[in-house]
Amino acid sequence: MVKRKIVFRRKKKENRLSMVMVTMAVLMLLIVISFKSVELKREQAVYDEKIGVLNSQIEEEQLRAAEIEEYGKYTQTMKYVEEVAKDKLGLVYEGEIIFKSED
């Protein structure tokens, strides 16, 4: 009977030691996971900011592309040809009178 008590006490101590070690391992895992979680949230915030900046750049470039397309259509009109002919080449219609300032 004494032998049984000693064996029982040893197993009880071994079980406590095992439980403490398992608990420590679980706590260490929780700590590592929480630190990584915080780090990932920081990275996500940085990436979200980059996404916002890139989306605004995309919108600006789409507006610019629309303006360029409109200007391309405008350069195909007769009004544009007349303006260039008058401003750069000094051409006028027949019978048109030009007044120049003396400045």
C-alpha positions in Angstrom: 0.0 0.0 0.0 2.9 2.4 0.8 4.3 1.6 -2.6 1.1 2.6 -4.3 1.0 5.9 -2.5 4.5 6.7 -3.6 3.7 5.8 -7.2 0.5 7.8 -7.0 2.4 10.9 -5.7 5.0 10.6 -8.4 2.4 10.5 -11.1 0.6 13.4 -9.5 3.8 15.5 -9.5 4.5 14.4 -13.1 1.0 15.4 -14.2 1.4 18.8 -12.5 4.7 19.3 -14.2 3.2 18.3 -17.6 0.3 20.6 -17.1 2.6 23.5 -16.2 4.7 22.9 -19.2 1.7 22.7 -21.6 0.3 25.9 -20.0 3.6 27.7 -20.5 3.8 26.5 -24.2 0.2 27.7 -24.8 1.0 31.1 -23.2 4.1 31.5 -25.3 2.1 30.8 -28.4 -0.5 33.3 -27.4 2.1 36.0 -26.8 3.8 35.4 -30.2 0.5 35.4 -32.0 -0.6 38.6 -30.4 2.6 40.4 -31.3 2.4 39.2 -34.9 -1.3 40.3 -35.0 -0.3 43.8 -34.0 2.5 43.9 -36.6 0.1 42.7 -39.3 -2.5 45.3 -38.4 0.2 48.0 -38.7 1.2 46.7 -42.1 -2.4 46.6 -43.2 -2.9 50.2 -42.2 0.2 51.2 -44.3 -1.2 49.2 -47.3 -4.6 50.7 -46.9 -3.0 54.2 -47.0 -1.1 53.2 -50.2 -4.3 51.9 -51.8 -6.0 55.3 -51.1 -3.1 57.2 -52.6 -3.1 54.9 -55.7 -6.9 55.2 -56.1 -6.7 59.0 -56.1 -3.8 58.8 -58.7 -6.0 56.6 -60.9 -8.9 59.0 -60.7 -6.5 61.9 -61.6 -5.1 60.0 -64.6 -8.6 59.1 -65.8 -9.6 62.7 -65.7 -6.4 63.6 -67.6 -7.0 60.9 -70.2 -10.5 62.3 -70.7 -9.1 65.8 -71.2 -6.5 64.6 -73.7 -9.2 62.7 -75.6 -11.4 65.9 -75.7 -8.4 67.9 -76.9 -7.7 65.3 -79.6 -11.3 65.7 -80.8 -10.9 69.5 -80.7 -7.8 69.4 -82.8 -9.8 67.7 -85.5 -12.2 70.5 -85.9 -12.1 73.5 -88.3 -12.2 75.9 -85.4 -8.8 74.6 -84.2 -7.3 74.8 -87.7 -8.5 78.4 -88.1 -7.0 79.4 -84.7 -3.6 77.9 -85.5 -3.7 79.5 -89.0 -4.4 82.9 -87.5 -2.2 82.8 -84.5 0.9 81.0 -85.8 0.8 81.6 -89.5 -0.9 85.0 -89.6 -3.4 83.9 -92.2 -6.8 85.7 -92.6 -9.9 85.2 -94.6 -10.3 87.1 -97.8 -11.9 90.5 -97.1 -11.2 90.3 -93.4 -9.8 93.4 -91.8 -7.2 93.1 -89.0 -6.5 95.9 -86.5 -3.2 95.9 -84.7 -2.4 97.9 -81.6 0.7 100.1 -81.6 2.1 98.7 -78.3 
